[in-house]
């Protein structure tokens, strides 16, 4: 994974924690993409509001340490690795893989 890809995953974890979620879902990956790269027709602030409206806020503080990925977010990352092969995963690969996966809160 490229430095940009790693930064995206770190941003996704921060976004998940900001919503008090104990997992990293496709919605958090999308927010991580937007932290790293702008997307046409979508702002980070708008996406944060829509993610919160769609999945809500978690109750209580998220656990310490690394948050686990959901099955869908793992699939998105796997697709991104395949798309990037033999190169490194960049934020663009993850954004396109969210679209290719076609389900989950990050797609909606």
Rosetta silent file (secondary structure, phi, psi, omega in degrees, C-alpha in Angstrom):
SEQUENCE: XXXXXXXXXXXXXXXXXXXXXXXXXXXXXXXXXXXXXXXXXXXXXXXXXXXXXXXXXXXXXXXXXXXXXXXXXXXXXXXXXXXXXXXXXXXXXXXXXXXXXXXXXXXX
SCORE:     score description
SCORE:     0.000 S_00000001
   1 L     0.000  136.755 -179.679    0.000    0.000    0.000 S_00000001
   2 L   -70.667  165.567  173.939    1.302    3.435   -0.927 S_00000001
   3 H   -56.038  -38.428  177.510    1.806    6.184    1.664 S_00000001
   4 H   -64.962  -38.458  177.093   -1.446    7.732    0.372 S_00000001
   5 H   -66.208  -42.059  177.429   -3.268    4.425    0.809 S_00000001
   6 H   -65.205  -40.429  178.186   -1.950    4.024    4.352 S_00000001
   7 H   -63.845  -36.964  177.913   -2.936    7.616    5.166 S_00000001
   8 H   -62.008  -45.893  179.691   -6.420    6.890    3.805 S_00000001
   9 H   -63.749  -39.593  176.674   -6.815    3.877    6.122 S_00000001
  10 H   -63.699  -40.491  177.459   -5.592    5.965    9.078 S_00000001
  11 H   -65.283  -39.322  178.063   -8.104    8.674    8.137 S_00000001
  12 H   -60.944  -41.498  178.589  -10.871    6.056    7.866 S_00000001
  13 H   -64.387  -41.719  177.739  -10.063    4.895   11.392 S_00000001
  14 H   -63.195  -41.126  178.631  -10.191    8.491   12.667 S_00000001
  15 H   -64.090  -41.136  177.724  -13.543    9.035   10.934 S_00000001
  16 H   -61.682  -45.670  179.011  -14.904    5.829   12.511 S_00000001
  17 H   -62.966  -37.368  178.566  -13.740    6.958   15.937 S_00000001
  18 H   -62.223  -26.235  176.848  -15.301   10.385   15.321 S_00000001
  19 L   -97.443    8.825 -178.264  -18.659    8.629   14.888 S_00000001
  20 L    59.052   35.111  177.704  -17.991    6.447   17.963 S_00000001
  21 L   -94.055  148.162 -178.305  -17.963    3.322   15.787 S_00000001
  22 L  -101.610   21.742 -177.280  -16.044    0.220   16.814 S_00000001
  23 E  -152.088  164.054  172.430  -15.361   -0.870   13.203 S_00000001
  24 E  -112.187  112.185  179.082  -14.155    0.485    9.865 S_00000001
  25 L  -105.085 -178.810 -179.850  -16.866    0.145    7.231 S_00000001
  26 H   -63.299  -30.285  177.129  -17.102    1.241    3.633 S_00000001
  27 H   -63.469  -36.275  179.058  -18.569    4.560    4.781 S_00000001
  28 H   -72.868  -37.015  175.607  -15.381    5.225    6.746 S_00000001
  29 H   -62.087  -41.885  177.661  -13.231    4.246    3.768 S_00000001
  30 H   -61.732  -43.449  177.414  -15.159    6.719    1.626 S_00000001
  31 H   -62.326  -38.490  176.274  -14.601    9.435    4.210 S_00000001
  32 H   -62.698  -39.093  175.372  -10.914    8.492    4.227 S_00000001
  33 H   -58.785  -47.238 -176.282  -10.831    8.879    0.448 S_00000001
  34 H   -67.511  -28.080  174.603  -12.336   12.355    0.770 S_00000001
  35 H   -66.418  -38.431 -176.038   -9.779   13.352    3.400 S_00000001
  36 H   -85.445  -38.177 -173.816   -7.002   12.387    0.945 S_00000001
  37 L  -143.528  133.931  174.733   -8.535   13.335   -2.411 S_00000001
  38 L   -70.928  148.781  174.426  -11.524   15.438   -3.451 S_00000001
  39 E  -118.443  141.267 -179.372  -14.201   13.703   -5.498 S_00000001
  40 L   -58.759  131.839  174.920  -16.388   15.563   -7.996 S_00000001
  41 L    77.546    8.607 -178.203  -19.769   16.520   -6.566 S_00000001
  42 E  -142.870  128.373  175.521  -19.011   15.395   -3.002 S_00000001
  43 L  -104.785  157.835  177.795  -17.508   17.245   -0.067 S_00000001
  44 H   -60.777  -43.199 -178.458  -16.089   15.693    3.072 S_00000001
  45 H   -63.072  -44.031  178.407  -18.556   17.617    5.230 S_00000001
  46 H   -62.087  -44.337 -178.996  -21.523   16.475    3.133 S_00000001
  47 H   -65.450  -37.368  177.057  -20.331   12.865    3.209 S_00000001
  48 H   -61.911  -45.059  179.366  -19.868   12.976    6.993 S_00000001
  49 H   -62.658  -42.580 -179.452  -23.439   14.198    7.445 S_00000001
  50 H   -68.485  -38.267  177.583  -24.792   11.540    5.084 S_00000001
  51 H   -63.203  -43.960  179.425  -22.767    8.765    6.755 S_00000001
  52 H   -65.033  -39.879  178.205  -24.085    9.773   10.169 S_00000001
  53 H   -65.409  -35.447 -176.413  -27.662    9.933    8.852 S_00000001
  54 H   -77.732  -46.682 -174.221  -27.299    6.509    7.246 S_00000001
  55 H  -111.391  -10.608  178.726  -25.550    4.529    9.996 S_00000001
  56 L    77.767 -178.899  176.768  -25.925    6.776   13.044 S_00000001
  57 L  -101.546  147.575  175.945  -23.473    7.381   15.836 S_00000001
  58 L   -76.454  162.722  177.469  -22.148    4.645   18.065 S_00000001
  59 L  -100.416  132.245 -179.789  -22.809    4.613   21.773 S_00000001
  60 L    78.550  177.938 -178.869  -19.850    5.091   24.063 S_00000001
  61 L   -81.134  142.382  174.497  -16.212    5.344   23.155 S_00000001
  62 L   -67.875  158.388 -178.571  -14.719    3.017   20.528 S_00000001
  63 L   -66.393  159.150  176.410  -12.128    0.521   21.812 S_00000001
  64 L   -70.886  160.055  176.039   -8.437    1.392   22.007 S_00000001
  65 L    82.949 -165.443 -178.075   -6.072    0.223   19.303 S_00000001
  66 L   -69.971  137.716  175.637   -6.809   -0.725   15.729 S_00000001
  67 L   -87.859  143.031  179.169  -10.458   -0.996   14.742 S_00000001
  68 E   -75.653  153.288  175.423  -11.467   -4.097   12.771 S_00000001
  69 E   -87.115  143.735  172.871  -12.636   -3.889    9.158 S_00000001
  70 L   -72.358  167.019  178.756  -16.117   -5.088    8.225 S_00000001
  71 H   -59.896  -41.154  179.911  -16.428   -7.879    5.659 S_00000001
  72 H   -66.900  -40.526 -179.760  -17.441   -5.353    2.978 S_00000001
  73 H   -69.019  -32.747  173.700  -14.562   -3.015    3.723 S_00000001
  74 H   -63.782  -41.354  178.620  -12.156   -5.993    3.535 S_00000001
  75 H   -62.130  -42.929  178.236  -13.652   -6.854    0.151 S_00000001
  76 H   -59.234  -45.508 -179.603  -13.142   -3.248   -1.006 S_00000001
  77 H   -65.859  -38.288  175.923   -9.493   -3.364    0.059 S_00000001
  78 H   -62.032  -43.673  177.485   -9.020   -6.745   -1.665 S_00000001
  79 H   -62.133  -39.525  179.571  -10.495   -5.323   -4.874 S_00000001
  80 H   -64.253  -39.778  177.941   -8.191   -2.312   -4.595 S_00000001
  81 H   -63.194  -44.276  178.160   -5.149   -4.580   -4.250 S_00000001
  82 H   -62.184  -43.683 -179.166   -6.201   -6.507   -7.370 S_00000001
  83 H   -65.101  -35.633 -176.717   -6.803   -3.290   -9.316 S_00000001
  84 H   -80.512  -21.023 -173.860   -3.448   -1.840   -8.292 S_00000001
  85 L   -53.805  130.938    7.492   -1.444   -5.011   -8.999 S_00000001
  86 L   -92.315    7.370 -178.555    1.471   -4.976   -9.500 S_00000001
  87 L   -83.404 -172.335  179.375    1.638   -1.418   -8.128 S_00000001
  88 L   -89.313  151.407  178.423    0.750   -0.002   -4.738 S_00000001
  89 L   -73.149  124.565  176.975   -2.795    0.754   -3.633 S_00000001
  90 L  -108.562  163.485  177.631   -3.575    4.440   -3.980 S_00000001
  91 H   -52.484  -35.261  179.861   -6.686    6.293   -2.704 S_00000001
  92 H   -62.591  -37.292  177.933   -8.111    6.201   -6.237 S_00000001
  93 H   -62.815  -40.713 -179.255   -8.043    2.389   -6.224 S_00000001
  94 H   -68.762  -41.884  178.205  -10.038    2.331   -2.987 S_00000001
  95 H   -59.696  -46.938  179.621  -12.573    4.866   -4.308 S_00000001
  96 H   -65.920  -34.191  179.473  -13.120    2.792   -7.458 S_00000001
  97 H   -70.332  -30.667  173.560  -13.341   -0.410   -5.421 S_00000001
  98 H   -61.501  -42.738  177.806  -16.121    1.069   -3.273 S_00000001
  99 H   -66.344  -43.207 -179.371  -18.043    1.587   -6.504 S_00000001
 100 H   -64.538  -37.542  179.908  -17.183   -1.892   -7.809 S_00000001
 101 H   -62.358  -40.397  168.547  -18.271   -3.566   -4.572 S_00000001
 102 L    76.388    7.253  177.129  -21.637   -1.922   -5.139 S_00000001
 103 L  -141.669 -179.187  177.402  -23.163   -2.300   -1.681 S_00000001
 104 L    86.986  165.929 -175.300  -22.656   -0.987    1.814 S_00000001
 105 L   -65.589  -30.308  178.731  -22.984    2.432    3.342 S_00000001
 106 L   -68.444  -26.124  179.629  -19.987    3.812    1.415 S_00000001
 107 L   -82.019  -36.220 -176.019  -21.721    3.031   -1.862 S_00000001
 108 L   -71.013    0.000    0.000  -25.090    4.486   -0.892 S_00000001
